[in-house]
Amino acid sequence: MKLLRYGLPGQEKPGVLDAQGRVRDLSGHIADVGGAALLPQQLQALRALNLDSLPLVAGTPQSDLRLGPCVAGVGKFICIGLNYSDHAAESGMQVPPEPVVFNKWTSAICGPDDTVEIPRGSLKTDWEVELGVVIGQGGRYISEADALSHVAGYCVINDVSEREYQLERSGTWDKGKGCDTFGPIGPWLVTADEIPDPQALGMWLDVDGKRFQNGSTSTMVYQVAYLVSYLSRFMSLQSGDVISTGTPPGVGMGQKPPLYLRAGQTMRLGIEGLGVQTQTTVQA
C-alpha cells in the first residue's frame, strides 16, 4: 500500500493511492496516517479493503492535489549522519565506529512538494536525499533479527541542512538540521511488504535539472535493521517515529568548490519504488 495524506496544510486527510494512481479517502477507516494506524494489525485491516470501494478524491496527486507529509503526529524525527562511506569522504570526515545520531525537530516537517525556506542569513543551505524508515510496532531493545518486523514502511526524505549552523556555530548538528521546512517527507508511505529489501533501492537528487546525487541504499554503512535495533537501545521507538538513514555522496558541501542553495531553485529527488519529491526554494 501507498498511504498518504492530502489537503491543505494542517487540514490533511488520510488516503491511499489506488492502482491507477488516484487518491482514495481513508477517513472512514482511520483518523490519520500515524500512531496506532501504523500498528501491524491496523495495516493488515487496511490491506484487506477493496480500494475501488473507497471514495475517490478529485485531483491528481502532486499536481492539482497537494500531498502533505505522509506521516502525521511524528513523535521523534531521528537522523543518522555519515552513513555512506563515500559521503563521509566527501565531507572530510571519518566513517564513525558507531552510528552518528541527531534530531530534526518535528516543526521542520512539511509536504513532499512544499516550498523549502532558506533561513534568514543562511549562505550554506544544502540538500540530502535519504531513505526514511517509519516505525510501526514500537519497542525497546529490539533484536537486529526482529528489527524489520517493527517497520511500518518507507518513504523519501530530503534532509535539508544548513552547514554553517550545523558545523561552524558550536554545539550539536541539530542547530543546522531542524529549521522550518527542512524535513519534506513523502509523497507516500510505502508499506514494508512492498519493499522486500530496503538495502537495494536506487536514489537520486537533481538541482535545477542537474543530477548531483546518484546512489543506492546498498552502500549504507549501517543498514536499516541494525539502525532500528541500535536506536532502540537508547530510547523506546514508538509507532509513527521516523528515522532518516543518511545520504549518498553528491551534496552541495562536497562539490569543488562547495555549492549551496539560493532562493528560486528547484530540487527534485526520489527513491526507487518510493516516489518523487519536488521543492522550490524561497527566502524565509
C-alpha positions in Angstrom: 0.0 0.0 0.0 0.9 3.6 -0.6 -0.5 5.6 2.3 -0.6 9.3 2.1 -2.2 12.5 3.5 -3.9 15.0 1.2 -5.2 18.5 1.5 -4.2 21.9 2.7 -1.5 22.3 5.4 -2.9 21.5 8.7 -6.1 20.1 7.2 -4.8 16.9 5.7 -6.9 13.7 5.5 -5.7 10.1 5.3 -5.7 8.5 1.9 -4.3 5.6 -0.2 -3.0 5.5 -3.8 -5.0 3.1 -5.9 -3.7 1.0 -8.9 -4.5 3.8 -11.3 -2.5 6.4 -9.3 -5.6 8.1 -7.9 -6.2 9.0 -4.3 -8.9 7.2 -2.3 -10.1 8.6 1.0 -9.4 6.5 4.1 -11.2 8.8 6.6 -13.9 6.2 7.2 -11.3 3.7 8.4 -8.5 5.6 10.2 -8.3 9.1 11.7 -4.9 9.8 10.1 -1.8 8.1 8.9 0.2 7.9 12.1 0.4 6.4 15.5 -1.9 3.5 16.1 -2.9 3.4 12.5 0.6 2.1 11.7 0.5 -0.9 14.0 0.7 -4.3 12.2 -2.9 -5.3 12.9 -4.3 -2.0 11.6 -2.2 -2.1 8.5 -3.4 -5.6 7.9 -7.0 -4.4 8.1 -6.3 -1.6 5.6 -4.7 -4.1 3.2 -8.0 -6.1 3.3 -10.0 -3.2 2.0 -11.3 -3.0 -1.6 -9.7 0.2 -2.7 -12.2 0.6 -5.5 -15.0 0.9 -3.0 -13.4 3.8 -1.2 -14.4 7.4 -2.0 -12.4 8.8 -4.9 -10.7 12.1 -4.2 -10.8 14.7 -7.0 -7.5 15.8 -8.5 -4.1 14.4 -9.5 -1.7 13.9 -6.6 1.3 16.2 -6.7 -0.3 18.2 -9.4 -3.6 19.9 -8.5 -4.0 17.8 -5.3 -1.5 18.7 -2.6 0.0 15.9 -0.6 1.1 16.6 3.0 3.8 14.8 4.9 2.9 11.1 4.7 3.1 10.6 8.5 1.0 12.6 11.0 1.9 13.3 14.6 5.5 12.3 14.4 6.9 11.9 17.9 10.5 11.5 17.1 12.4 12.5 13.9 15.7 10.7 14.3 18.5 11.1 11.8 21.7 9.2 11.1 24.8 11.0 9.9 27.7 9.9 7.8 26.1 6.6 7.0 27.5 6.3 3.5 31.3 5.9 3.4 31.7 7.9 0.1 29.6 10.8 1.6 31.8 10.7 4.7 34.8 11.0 2.5 33.4 14.0 0.5 32.6 15.7 3.8 36.2 15.2 5.0 35.1 13.0 7.9 35.8 9.5 9.1 33.2 6.7 8.9 32.1 6.6 12.5 32.7 3.5 14.7 29.0 3.7 15.7 26.1 5.5 14.1 26.0 9.2 14.5 22.6 10.1 15.8 21.0 13.6 15.7 17.4 15.0 15.5 15.4 17.1 13.2 12.7 19.0 15.1 9.2 17.9 14.1 8.4 21.5 13.2 10.7 21.0 10.3 8.3 18.5 8.7 6.5 19.6 5.5 4.9 18.0 2.5 7.0 16.5 -0.3 6.4 19.3 -2.7 6.1 22.3 -0.3 8.5 25.2 -0.7 11.7 25.0 1.3 12.7 28.1 3.1 16.3 29.4 3.1 16.8 30.7 6.6 17.5 34.4 7.1 21.2 34.9 6.9 21.9 31.5 5.5 24.7 31.0 3.0 25.1 27.3 3.2 21.8 25.5 2.9 22.3 22.1 1.4 20.4 19.0 0.1 20.4 15.3 1.1 18.2 12.6 -0.4 17.6 9.9 2.3 15.6 6.8 2.9 13.0 7.3 5.6 12.0 4.4 7.9 8.7 4.7 9.7 8.1 2.6 12.9 5.0 0.5 13.2 5.3 -1.7 16.2 7.3 0.1 18.8 9.7 -1.4 21.3 12.9 -1.2 23.3 16.0 -3.4 23.0 14.8 -4.8 19.6 17.0 -7.5 18.2 18.5 -6.9 14.8 16.9 -10.2 13.6 13.4 -8.8 14.5 14.0 -5.2 13.6 12.4 -5.1 10.2 9.1 -6.5 11.7 8.9 -3.2 13.6 9.0 -1.2 10.4 5.6 0.0 9.0 7.1 1.3 5.8 9.5 3.5 3.9 9.4 7.0 2.4 11.6 9.6 0.7 13.1 12.4 2.9 15.1 15.4 1.9 17.3 16.1 4.9 17.8 19.8 4.1 20.8 21.1 6.1 22.4 24.5 6.9 26.1 23.6 7.0 27.3 26.8 8.8 24.7 26.3 11.6 25.5 22.6 11.7 29.3 22.6 11.7 30.5 26.1 12.5 28.2 27.6 15.1 29.2 25.4 18.1 27.1 22.7 19.7 25.4 19.8 18.1 24.4 19.2 14.5 20.7 19.8 15.4 21.1 23.5 15.0 21.6 23.2 11.3 19.1 20.4 10.7 15.8 21.4 12.2 14.9 24.8 10.6 11.3 25.1 9.4 10.7 23.2 6.1 13.9 21.3 6.4 12.1 17.9 6.6 10.0 17.2 3.5 8.5 13.7 3.9 6.6 11.7 1.3 4.9 11.6 -1.2 3.6 8.4 0.4 4.4 5.8 3.0 5.1 2.6 1.1 4.3 -0.3 3.5 7.1 -2.7 4.2 5.5 -5.6 2.4 6.1 -3.8 -0.9 9.8 -3.3 -0.2 11.4 -6.7 0.2 14.9 -5.3 0.5 15.4 -1.8 1.8 19.1 -2.1 1.0 18.6 -2.4 -2.7 17.0 1.0 -3.7 18.4 3.5 -6.1 18.2 7.1 -5.0 18.9 10.4 -6.7 18.6 14.2 -6.4 18.7 17.0 -9.0 19.0 20.7 -8.5 17.7 22.8 -11.4 17.8 19.7 -13.6 21.4 18.8 -12.9 22.0 15.4 -11.3 24.1 15.8 -8.1 23.3 12.6 -6.1 23.0 9.2 -7.7 23.4 6.4 -5.2 21.9 3.3 -3.6 20.9 2.2 -0.2 23.1 -0.8 -0.8 26.2 1.3 0.2 24.9 2.2 3.7 27.5 1.6 6.4 24.8 0.7 9.0 21.8 -0.9 7.4 18.1 -0.4 8.4 17.8 -3.5 10.6 20.9 -2.6 12.5 19.8 1.1 12.9 16.4 0.1 14.3 18.0 -2.3 16.8 20.7 0.2 17.7 18.4 3.1 18.3 16.1 1.0 20.5 19.0 0.6 23.0 18.9 4.3 23.7 15.2 5.1 23.5 11.8 3.4 23.1 10.8 3.5 19.5 7.1 4.3 19.0 4.5 4.0 16.3 5.0 6.8 13.8 8.6 7.7 14.7 10.6 8.5 11.6 14.3 7.5 11.1 16.2 9.3 8.3 19.1 6.9 7.4 21.8 9.0 5.8 22.7 10.3 2.3 24.9 9.1 -0.5 27.6 11.5 -2.0 26.8 14.5 -4.1 25.7 17.0 -1.5 26.5 20.7 -2.1 29.1 20.8 0.6 31.1 18.1 -1.2 31.3 20.0 -4.6 34.5 21.6 -5.5 34.0 24.4 -4.8 31.1 23.9 -2.5 27.7 24.8 -4.0 24.7 25.8 -1.9 21.1 26.6 -2.4 19.6 30.0 -3.1 16.1 31.2 -3.4 14.4 30.4 -6.7 16.0 27.0 -7.3 14.2 23.6 -7.7 15.2 20.3 -6.0 13.8 17.1 -7.4 14.6 13.8 -5.7 13.4 10.3 -5.5 14.0 6.7 -4.3 13.2 3.6 -6.3 9.7 2.4 -5.5 9.0 5.3 -3.1 8.1 8.2 -5.3 9.5 11.6 -6.1 9.6 15.0 -4.4 9.9 18.5 -5.9 10.6 21.6 -3.9 11.2 25.2 -4.9 13.4 27.2 -2.5 12.2 30.6 -1.2 13.8 33.1 1.2 12.4 32.9 4.7 
